[in-house]
């Protein structure tokens, strides 16, 4: 399953997030896969797509960043999957 993760950097400050990333990497547990990300122009947040079979892996990853980031999590599907799922029969 894929998830759109909306990250809100605490205090609107990305510096601590990037410092930790340089030191420790993404810190994703095995089985959680990074797909892509986009950072807001003002640096206050990030939109990230992650993929995993077990939601607990996503929760584990977010716990490692929770002191620096607030998260919104949205399960998502591709446009092709949506077209197949919501097309009239």
C-alpha positions, 0 to 999 in steps of 0.5 A: 500500500502507498501512503502520502505523508504530509510532513509539517516541520516543527516550528517551520524549520527544516534545518534540524530535519536535514541535519538528522537525515545527513547523520542517520539517513531516512531511518526507514525500517526494512520493508518500508520503501521511499518512493518520492518527495517534494518540499514546499518552497518555503521549507516548512513541509514535505510531501512524501510517498512511502510504500509498505505492506504493514502500517506498523512499519510506517508508524515506526519510521514516524516515531523516529522523527516525531520530535522534529516533524508532525505527520498527516498520513493518507492512504493513496492509490495511483490514478490508474488504480482509481480509474479501475476502482471507480469506473462504472461497470 
